Amino acid sequence: MGAGFALFIPDADVEKLWDIPTVYDFGAVHAGHVEEGNKRVIIKPKGLEYLGETLGVR
């Protein structure tokens, strides 16, 4: 039950920022990327997929 954070950055900037977790001693995962098309989120390791209509701000 800890806090989680997500950074959404351009693919071109991933390498520039990748050392930050090592310097500050916390874990990080490059979890995915953004593509054009219908809005959906896929979490492959968990086998989950959320479609656009369920992704509204609450």
C-alpha positions, 0 to 999 in steps of 0.5 A: 500500500505505498505510493506509486508514480508514473512519468509520461515522457517522449521515447527520445527522453527515456535514456536521458532520465534512466539513470535517475532511479539508480542515483536516488536508489529507487526502482523503475520500469519502462512500462510502455509507449503511446501509439495513435489509435483508439485509447486503451491501456494494456498491462501485459505482465498482469494480462489486463486491458482497459478500453477508452470508455473506462479511462475517463477522469474520475 
